[in-house]
Amino acid sequence: MDNAARAQVRATTPQTARAYLFRHGYFTGQQLPEFISPGGFDQMGLEPLPPVGWPETTPLEYFAPKGAHSWRRFSLLHPFAYWHLVNTVTSADCWNQVQTLLGRHRGITAYTLPEYLTQPNPAKGHIRSFGQFERETLSAAGTYTHLVACDISNFYPSVYTHSVAWAFEGKEAAKRERWNLNLAGNRLDKAFRLARQNQTNGLPIGNLVSDLVSEVILADIDEAITVRLEAEHVDFFGARFRDDYKLLCRSEAEARHIIGVVSRVLHDRYDLALSTEKTRIFDDVVAGCTRPWSAAIAAESSLRFLSTDLAEVRLTGRQLSEALLATYRIQRAFAGGSPATTILLKLNRVPELAERAHSSQVIYSISLLDRIMAIRAEVIPAAVVVIDTLLGRLPPPERGRVLANLLRLESAVADEQFRQVWLLRLAHHHDPSLIEQFAQLDNPILQVIFEHRESALAAFPLIQGISDRDRQELEKFRLVDYDRWEALKGVAIPQSAVDVFASYTTD
């Protein structure tokens, strides 16, 4: 499978990659409602600027909780910056290097190699699933007795943009030729810096160009780890999903040695470090290859229906409340992951969900879902679909009161911005009279929706140094598909609008 993915990368033309990145790659971070549908890049006829003439831009940024005690910053790049990033990475010389660097076989199987297809499914087409990563690692275990699970601490925000050139050109060569913009790595470094006000710390999170370039960096790390371990005659099997590694070996001593090798490679090549909280040695390979909350879900009697034919399940109001209470406990216990997403995506497939429940039971279940969402932002889309179904069990006046209460309970602070957008989607369908309240919130995405219908570009800070013609071309960009927004007024939230990225939720 790894070889097939590498062959796909080698066979992808820069034209195909460019079209894919423009069509599907502007924002693929946390799942936003379906009416936030960026487009217009393929219509732009911008005059190309030399790298020395690229202006600095400022993205729209918002935060969402990552685990219990940290935030992740997502960046909606200025369309001008993203246009240049895509054209830079798919230029002939740069794309040739990408294909070469990602196309070589290494001792570590990469599950996040981009598999750009001529007619890709944007939901699942560009990488394989996290579940497949786990299953195939376990299948390869054979006689291995130990497993190292580790990932890179705060990977995207920790990448030094100059290290993009290190991956493309080699560290020493890149440092010698730091100002040479004929080198593809240096042009990408500059494009990333200018996309975020010339910052050198971190790749912007949420776009596919960042994902692609991070794979180039990680591929170089994979190769260095492999070379070191093979030179020391360590018998191992390695797999990686983004910056999440699983390495099989034959003893605890070998496992400890592998952690040391990985740590030194990360530091020496890219000044990165392993996450101490997420680095573990397992003497039970099965436990190491499966998500830690799987056993907790299986042990909950109120969740046993998840392992049956969901089409035959009927849940009363009481049974749903018990299932959600169990979900809440498990999500609290594993706040650094998203077990509730796993549960709720299955719960969404239950055909009769508290259909004859009393209003008080329905409202209680919605309150539990609200508390579950507060623990982990990645859970929000799946939870909102269940809330959407439950709101349909209430009479219209009561729906509005419940929605208003959800909105009133939250504060307009950064870690609530993602939740606010999904609550807007619920209000749009169930009680449009509430929408005016959302327009008052300090949320950059909501401000785009309400204030910049005619020009999405107006939502971004103005940039200097581009021609009037290019500025007019940039006006073709949009962040919101208002035709779809209007059409969704009478449409409940389908599961297909929510679980696009659920199969590779990694944390």
C-alpha positions as CSV (number, residue, x, y, z in Angstrom):
1,M,0.0,0.0,0.0
2,D,2.8,2.4,0.8
3,N,4.5,1.7,-2.5
4,A,1.2,2.3,-4.3
5,A,0.8,5.7,-2.6
6,R,4.4,6.6,-3.6
7,A,3.7,5.6,-7.2
8,Q,0.6,7.8,-7.2
9,V,2.7,10.8,-6.0
10,R,5.3,10.1,-8.7
11,A,2.5,9.9,-11.4
12,T,0.7,13.1,-10.4
13,T,1.4,16.0,-12.8
14,P,1.9,19.5,-11.4
15,Q,-1.3,20.5,-13.2
16,T,-3.4,17.9,-11.4
17,A,-1.8,18.8,-8.1
18,R,-2.4,22.5,-8.7
19,A,-6.1,21.9,-9.6
20,Y,-6.6,19.7,-6.5
21,L,-5.0,22.2,-4.1
22,F,-7.0,25.1,-5.4
23,R,-10.3,23.1,-5.4
24,H,-10.0,21.3,-2.1
25,G,-6.9,22.5,-0.3
26,Y,-7.6,26.1,1.0
27,F,-9.0,24.9,4.4
28,T,-9.1,21.3,5.5
29,G,-8.7,21.8,9.3
30,Q,-11.5,21.4,11.7
31,Q,-14.7,20.5,9.9
32,L,-16.7,23.7,9.2
33,P,-20.4,23.7,8.0
34,E,-20.9,23.0,4.3
35,F,-21.8,26.6,3.3
36,I,-18.3,27.7,4.2
37,S,-17.0,26.6,0.8
38,P,-13.9,28.6,-0.4
39,G,-13.7,29.0,-4.1
40,G,-12.7,31.2,-7.0
41,F,-9.0,30.4,-7.1
42,D,-9.3,28.7,-10.5
43,Q,-10.8,31.9,-11.9
44,M,-7.9,34.2,-10.9
45,G,-5.6,35.4,-13.6
46,L,-3.1,37.2,-11.2
47,E,0.0,38.6,-12.7
48,P,2.9,36.5,-11.3
49,L,5.2,38.5,-9.0
50,P,8.9,37.6,-8.4
51,P,9.5,36.3,-4.8
52,V,11.3,39.6,-3.9
53,G,8.1,41.4,-4.8
54,W,5.6,39.3,-2.8
55,P,3.8,41.4,-0.1
56,E,3.3,40.2,3.4
57,T,-0.3,39.1,4.2
58,T,-2.3,38.5,7.4
59,P,-4.5,35.5,7.7
60,L,-7.8,35.2,9.6
61,E,-7.1,33.1,12.6
62,Y,-9.1,31.4,15.2
63,F,-8.4,29.1,18.1
64,A,-10.0,25.8,19.2
65,P,-9.1,23.6,22.2
66,K,-6.6,20.8,21.7
67,G,-7.1,18.4,24.5
68,A,-7.8,19.6,28.0
69,H,-5.2,22.4,28.5
70,S,-4.0,23.8,25.2
71,W,-5.3,25.5,22.1
72,R,-4.6,25.0,18.4
73,R,-4.5,28.0,16.1
74,F,-6.1,27.6,12.6
75,S,-5.3,30.0,9.8
76,L,-7.5,31.0,6.9
77,L,-4.7,32.4,4.7
78,H,-5.2,35.5,2.7
79,P,-6.2,34.2,-0.8
80,F,-3.3,36.0,-2.4
81,A,-0.9,34.1,-0.1
82,Y,-2.5,30.8,-0.8
83,W,-2.5,31.4,-4.5
84,H,1.3,31.9,-4.4
85,L,1.8,28.9,-2.1
86,V,0.0,26.6,-4.5
87,N,1.8,28.0,-7.6
88,T,5.1,27.8,-5.8
89,V,4.8,24.2,-4.7
90,T,3.5,23.1,-8.1
91,S,6.1,24.9,-10.2
92,A,8.0,22.5,-12.4
93,D,11.3,22.4,-10.3
94,C,9.6,22.4,-6.9
95,W,7.0,19.7,-7.9
96,N,9.8,17.5,-9.3
97,Q,11.6,17.7,-6.0
98,V,8.4,16.9,-4.0
99,Q,7.9,13.8,-6.2
100,T,11.5,12.7,-5.7
101,L,11.5,13.3,-1.9
102,L,8.1,11.6,-1.3
103,G,8.5,8.9,-4.0
104,R,11.5,7.2,-2.4
105,H,10.8,4.1,-0.3
106,R,11.9,4.3,3.3
107,G,11.8,1.9,6.2
108,I,8.9,3.7,7.8
109,T,5.5,3.3,6.1
110,A,3.8,6.8,5.7
111,Y,0.0,6.8,5.8
112,T,-0.4,10.5,5.1
113,L,1.3,10.6,1.7
114,P,-0.9,12.8,-0.5
115,E,-2.7,10.6,-3.1
116,Y,-3.9,13.2,-5.6
117,L,-6.3,11.7,-8.1
118,T,-7.7,13.1,-11.3
119,Q,-11.2,13.1,-9.9
120,P,-10.5,12.7,-6.1
121,N,-13.0,12.4,-3.4
122,P,-12.1,15.4,-1.2
123,A,-13.4,13.6,1.9
124,K,-11.0,10.6,1.8
125,G,-9.0,10.7,-1.4
126,H,-5.8,12.4,-0.4
127,I,-4.7,10.3,2.5
128,R,-5.5,6.9,4.1
129,S,-7.4,6.6,7.4
130,F,-6.0,6.6,10.9
131,G,-7.8,3.3,11.5
132,Q,-6.0,1.7,8.6
133,F,-2.7,3.0,10.1
134,E,-3.6,1.2,13.3
135,R,-4.9,-2.0,11.7
136,E,-2.0,-2.5,9.3
137,T,0.6,-1.8,12.0
138,L,-1.0,-4.6,14.1
139,S,-1.1,-6.9,11.1
140,A,2.7,-6.4,10.7
141,A,3.5,-7.1,14.3
142,G,4.3,-10.8,13.8
143,T,6.9,-11.8,16.3
144,Y,7.6,-8.3,17.5
145,T,7.0,-8.0,21.3
146,H,7.2,-4.3,22.0
147,L,5.8,-1.1,20.5
148,V,7.0,2.5,20.8
149,A,4.2,5.1,20.3
150,C,5.3,8.7,20.0
151,D,4.6,11.9,18.2
152,I,6.4,15.3,17.7
153,S,5.6,17.9,20.2
154,N,3.5,20.7,18.8
155,F,4.7,19.9,15.3
156,Y,3.2,22.4,12.9
157,P,3.7,25.5,15.2
158,S,7.3,24.3,15.9
159,V,8.5,24.0,12.3
160,Y,11.1,26.7,11.5
161,T,10.1,27.9,8.0
162,H,13.8,28.0,7.0
163,S,13.8,24.2,7.6
164,V,11.5,23.8,4.6
165,A,14.6,24.5,2.5
166,W,16.6,22.1,4.7
167,A,14.3,19.3,3.7
168,F,14.4,20.2,0.0
169,E,18.1,21.1,-0.4
170,G,19.8,19.5,2.6
171,K,20.6,21.5,5.7
172,E,24.1,22.6,5.0
173,A,23.5,23.5,1.3
174,A,20.3,25.4,2.3
175,K,22.2,27.5,4.8
176,R,25.0,28.3,2.3
177,E,22.4,29.3,-0.3
178,R,19.9,30.9,2.0
179,W,19.2,33.9,-0.2
180,N,19.1,32.0,-3.5
181,L,15.5,32.2,-4.7
182,N,16.3,30.0,-7.6
183,L,16.1,27.1,-5.1
184,A,12.6,25.7,-4.7
185,G,12.9,25.2,-0.9
186,N,13.9,28.9,-0.4
187,R,10.9,30.1,-2.5
188,L,8.5,27.9,-0.4
189,D,10.2,29.2,2.8
190,K,9.6,32.8,1.7
191,A,6.0,32.0,0.6
192,F,5.1,30.5,4.0
193,R,6.8,33.4,5.9
194,L,5.0,36.1,3.9
195,A,1.6,34.3,4.4
196,R,1.9,35.1,8.1
197,Q,3.5,38.6,8.3
198,N,7.0,37.2,7.7
199,Q,7.0,34.9,10.7
200,T,9.6,32.2,10.7
201,N,8.0,30.1,13.5
202,G,5.4,27.5,12.4
203,L,3.5,26.4,9.4
204,P,-0.1,27.7,9.1
205,I,-2.6,24.9,10.2
206,G,-5.5,24.1,8.0
207,N,-4.4,24.1,4.4
208,L,-3.2,21.2,2.2
209,V,0.1,22.9,1.1
210,S,1.2,22.9,4.7
211,D,0.2,19.2,5.0
212,L,2.2,18.5,1.8
213,V,5.3,20.3,2.8
214,S,5.2,18.8,6.3
215,E,5.2,15.4,4.6
216,V,8.4,16.3,2.9
217,I,10.0,17.2,6.2
218,L,8.7,14.1,7.9
219,A,9.9,11.9,5.0
220,D,13.4,13.2,5.6
221,I,13.0,12.4,9.3
222,D,11.8,8.9,8.4
223,E,14.8,8.3,6.2
224,A,17.3,9.5,8.9
225,I,15.7,7.3,11.5
226,T,15.7,4.3,9.2
227,V,19.4,4.9,8.3
228,R,20.4,5.1,11.9
229,L,18.5,2.0,13.1
230,E,19.6,-0.1,10.1
231,A,23.2,0.9,10.6
232,E,22.9,-0.3,14.2
233,H,21.2,-3.6,13.1
234,V,18.0,-2.9,15.0
235,D,15.2,-5.1,13.6
236,F,12.1,-2.9,13.6
237,F,8.9,-2.0,11.7
238,G,7.9,1.6,11.5
239,A,4.6,3.4,10.5
240,R,3.7,7.0,10.6
241,F,0.4,9.0,10.4
242,R,1.4,12.7,10.1
243,D,3.8,13.2,13.0
244,D,2.4,10.2,15.0
245,Y,4.8,7.2,15.0
246,K,4.4,3.6,15.9
247,L,7.6,1.5,15.9
248,L,7.7,-2.2,16.6
249,C,10.7,-3.9,18.0
250,R,11.8,-7.0,20.0
251,S,12.6,-5.8,23.6
252,E,12.2,-2.9,26.0
253,A,15.9,-2.1,25.7
254,E,15.4,-1.8,21.9
255,A,12.3,0.4,22.4
256,R,14.3,2.7,24.7
257,H,17.1,2.9,22.2
258,I,14.6,3.7,19.4
259,I,13.2,6.6,21.4
260,G,16.7,8.0,21.8
261,V,17.4,7.7,18.1
262,V,14.2,9.4,17.1
263,S,14.8,12.2,19.7
264,R,18.3,12.8,18.3
265,V,17.2,12.8,14.7
266,L,14.5,15.3,15.4
267,H,16.8,17.6,17.3
268,D,19.8,17.4,15.0
269,R,17.9,17.8,11.7
270,Y,15.0,20.2,12.6
271,D,15.3,21.4,16.2
272,L,12.2,19.4,17.1
273,A,11.3,17.2,20.1
274,L,9.1,14.3,21.0
275,S,6.0,14.9,23.1
276,T,6.9,13.5,26.5
277,E,3.2,13.0,27.4
278,K,2.5,11.0,24.3
279,T,5.7,8.9,24.2
280,R,5.0,5.3,25.5
281,I,6.5,1.8,25.4
282,F,4.0,-1.0,25.2
283,D,4.8,-4.6,26.0
284,D,1.3,-5.4,24.7
285,V,1.4,-4.8,20.9
286,V,-2.3,-5.0,20.5
287,A,-2.8,-2.2,23.1
288,G,-0.2,-0.1,21.4
289,C,-1.9,-0.4,18.0
290,T,-5.4,0.5,19.2
291,R,-6.8,3.7,20.5
292,P,-6.6,3.8,24.3
293,W,-10.4,4.4,24.7
294,S,-11.5,1.4,22.7
295,A,-11.6,-0.8,25.8
296,A,-13.5,1.8,27.8
297,I,-16.2,2.0,25.1
298,A,-16.4,-1.8,24.9
299,A,-16.8,-2.0,28.7
300,E,-19.8,0.4,28.9
301,S,-23.0,-1.6,29.1
302,S,-25.0,1.4,27.8
303,L,-22.9,1.5,24.7
304,R,-23.1,-2.2,23.7
305,F,-25.5,-1.4,20.9
306,L,-22.6,0.2,19.0
307,S,-21.3,-3.2,18.1
308,T,-24.6,-4.4,16.7
309,D,-26.4,-3.7,13.5
310,L,-27.2,0.0,14.0
311,A,-30.1,-0.1,11.5
312,E,-32.0,-2.3,14.0
313,V,-31.3,-0.2,17.1
314,R,-34.1,1.8,18.8
315,L,-33.1,4.0,21.7
316,T,-35.6,5.4,24.2
317,G,-35.0,8.8,25.8
318,R,-33.6,7.1,28.9
319,Q,-31.3,4.8,26.9
320,L,-30.0,7.8,25.0
321,S,-29.3,9.7,28.2
322,E,-27.4,6.8,29.7
323,A,-25.4,6.4,26.5
324,L,-24.5,10.1,26.5
325,L,-23.5,10.0,30.2
326,A,-21.1,7.2,29.4
327,T,-19.8,9.1,26.4
328,Y,-19.2,12.2,28.7
329,R,-17.3,10.0,31.2
330,I,-15.1,8.5,28.5
331,Q,-14.4,11.8,26.8
332,R,-13.4,13.3,30.2
333,A,-11.1,10.4,30.9
334,F,-9.4,10.7,27.4
335,A,-9.6,14.5,27.0
336,G,-6.5,14.5,24.7
337,G,-8.4,12.3,22.1
338,S,-11.8,12.2,20.5
339,P,-13.6,9.0,21.7
340,A,-16.9,10.9,21.7
341,T,-16.5,11.4,18.0
342,T,-16.3,7.7,17.5
343,I,-19.4,7.1,19.6
344,L,-21.5,9.9,18.2
345,L,-20.8,9.1,14.5
346,K,-22.3,5.7,15.2
347,L,-25.1,7.2,17.2
348,N,-26.0,9.3,14.2
349,R,-26.8,6.1,12.3
350,V,-29.4,5.0,14.7
351,P,-32.7,5.3,12.9
352,E,-34.9,5.8,15.9
353,L,-33.2,8.2,18.4
354,A,-35.5,9.0,21.3
355,E,-38.4,9.5,18.9
356,R,-41.1,9.2,21.6
357,A,-39.0,10.8,24.4
358,H,-40.5,13.4,26.7
359,S,-39.2,17.0,26.0
360,S,-37.4,17.1,29.4
361,Q,-35.4,14.0,28.4
362,V,-34.5,15.5,25.0
363,I,-33.4,18.7,26.6
364,Y,-31.3,16.8,29.2
365,S,-29.6,14.9,26.3
366,I,-28.8,18.1,24.5
367,S,-27.3,19.5,27.7
368,L,-25.1,16.5,28.0
369,L,-24.0,16.9,24.4
370,D,-23.2,20.6,25.1
371,R,-20.9,19.4,28.0
372,I,-19.2,16.8,25.8
373,M,-18.5,19.5,23.1
374,A,-16.9,21.7,25.8
375,I,-14.2,19.0,26.5
376,R,-12.9,18.6,22.9
377,A,-13.6,20.9,19.9
378,E,-13.1,18.0,17.4
379,V,-16.3,16.4,18.8
380,I,-18.5,19.4,18.0
381,P,-19.5,18.5,14.4
382,A,-20.6,15.0,15.3
383,A,-22.4,16.3,18.5
384,V,-24.2,18.9,16.5
385,V,-25.8,16.3,14.2
386,V,-27.2,14.5,17.3
387,I,-28.5,17.9,18.6
388,D,-30.0,18.6,15.2
389,T,-31.9,15.3,15.4
390,L,-33.1,15.9,19.0
391,L,-34.2,19.5,18.2
392,G,-36.5,17.9,15.7
393,R,-38.2,16.0,18.5
394,L,-39.2,19.3,20.2
395,P,-42.1,21.7,19.2
396,P,-40.7,24.8,17.3
397,P,-41.0,27.3,20.2
398,E,-39.1,25.0,22.5
399,R,-36.4,24.5,19.9
400,G,-35.7,28.2,19.8
401,R,-35.5,28.4,23.6
402,V,-33.0,25.5,23.7
403,L,-30.9,27.1,21.0
404,A,-30.9,30.5,22.6
405,N,-29.8,28.8,25.9
406,L,-26.9,27.1,24.2
407,L,-25.8,30.4,22.7
408,R,-26.3,32.3,26.0
409,L,-24.3,29.8,28.0
410,E,-21.2,30.3,25.9
411,S,-18.9,33.4,26.0
412,A,-17.5,35.1,22.9
413,V,-13.9,34.0,23.6
414,A,-11.5,32.4,21.2
415,D,-12.0,28.8,22.2
416,E,-15.7,29.0,21.5
417,Q,-15.4,30.4,17.9
418,F,-15.6,26.9,16.2
419,R,-18.7,26.0,18.3
420,Q,-20.4,29.3,17.4
421,V,-20.2,28.5,13.7
422,W,-21.9,25.2,14.2
423,L,-24.6,26.7,16.4
424,L,-25.3,29.2,13.6
425,R,-25.9,26.2,11.3
426,L,-28.5,24.8,13.8
427,A,-30.2,28.2,14.1
428,H,-30.3,28.7,10.4
429,H,-32.4,25.5,10.1
430,H,-34.4,25.5,13.4
431,D,-34.9,29.2,14.4
432,P,-33.6,31.9,11.9
433,S,-34.9,34.6,14.3
434,L,-31.8,33.9,16.4
435,I,-29.3,34.6,13.6
436,E,-29.0,38.3,14.5
437,Q,-27.5,37.3,17.8
438,F,-24.6,35.6,16.0
439,A,-23.8,38.8,14.1
440,Q,-22.9,40.5,17.4
441,L,-20.2,37.9,18.3
442,D,-16.5,38.6,18.0
443,N,-15.7,35.8,15.6
444,P,-13.8,36.3,12.3
445,I,-15.6,33.5,10.5
446,L,-19.0,34.8,11.5
447,Q,-18.0,38.3,10.5
448,V,-17.2,37.1,7.0
449,I,-20.6,35.5,6.8
450,F,-22.5,38.5,7.9
451,E,-20.4,41.5,6.8
452,H,-18.7,40.6,3.6
453,R,-21.4,39.1,1.3
454,E,-20.3,41.1,-1.7
455,S,-16.5,40.7,-1.2
456,A,-14.9,38.0,0.9
457,L,-11.6,39.8,0.3
458,A,-12.8,42.7,2.4
459,A,-12.6,40.4,5.4
460,F,-8.8,40.3,5.2
461,P,-6.5,43.2,6.0
462,L,-5.6,45.1,2.9
463,I,-2.2,44.3,1.3
464,Q,0.1,46.7,-0.5
465,G,2.2,46.1,-3.6
466,I,-0.2,44.4,-6.0
467,S,-1.7,46.0,-9.1
468,D,-5.3,47.2,-9.4
469,R,-5.9,44.4,-11.9
470,D,-4.7,41.8,-9.4
471,R,-6.8,43.3,-6.7
472,Q,-9.9,43.0,-9.0
473,E,-8.9,39.4,-9.7
474,L,-8.8,38.7,-6.0
475,E,-12.3,39.8,-5.7
476,K,-13.3,36.6,-7.4
477,F,-12.4,34.7,-4.2
478,R,-15.2,33.7,-1.9
479,L,-15.2,32.1,1.6
480,V,-19.0,31.5,1.8
481,D,-21.3,29.9,-0.8
482,Y,-24.4,32.0,-0.1
483,D,-26.5,30.0,-2.6
484,R,-25.8,26.9,-0.5
485,W,-26.4,28.9,2.7
486,E,-29.9,29.8,1.6
487,A,-30.7,26.3,0.4
488,L,-29.7,24.8,3.7
489,K,-32.4,26.8,5.6
490,G,-34.9,24.0,5.4
491,V,-32.4,21.1,5.5
492,A,-31.3,19.2,8.5
493,I,-27.6,18.5,8.9
494,P,-26.7,15.3,7.1
495,Q,-24.0,13.1,8.5
496,S,-22.1,13.4,5.2
497,A,-21.5,17.1,6.1
498,V,-19.9,16.2,9.3
499,D,-17.8,13.0,9.2
500,V,-15.5,14.0,6.2
501,F,-12.4,14.0,8.4
502,A,-13.5,11.7,11.1
503,S,-11.6,8.7,9.7
504,Y,-8.3,10.4,10.3
505,T,-8.8,12.1,13.6
506,T,-5.5,11.3,15.2
507,D,-5.3,12.8,18.6
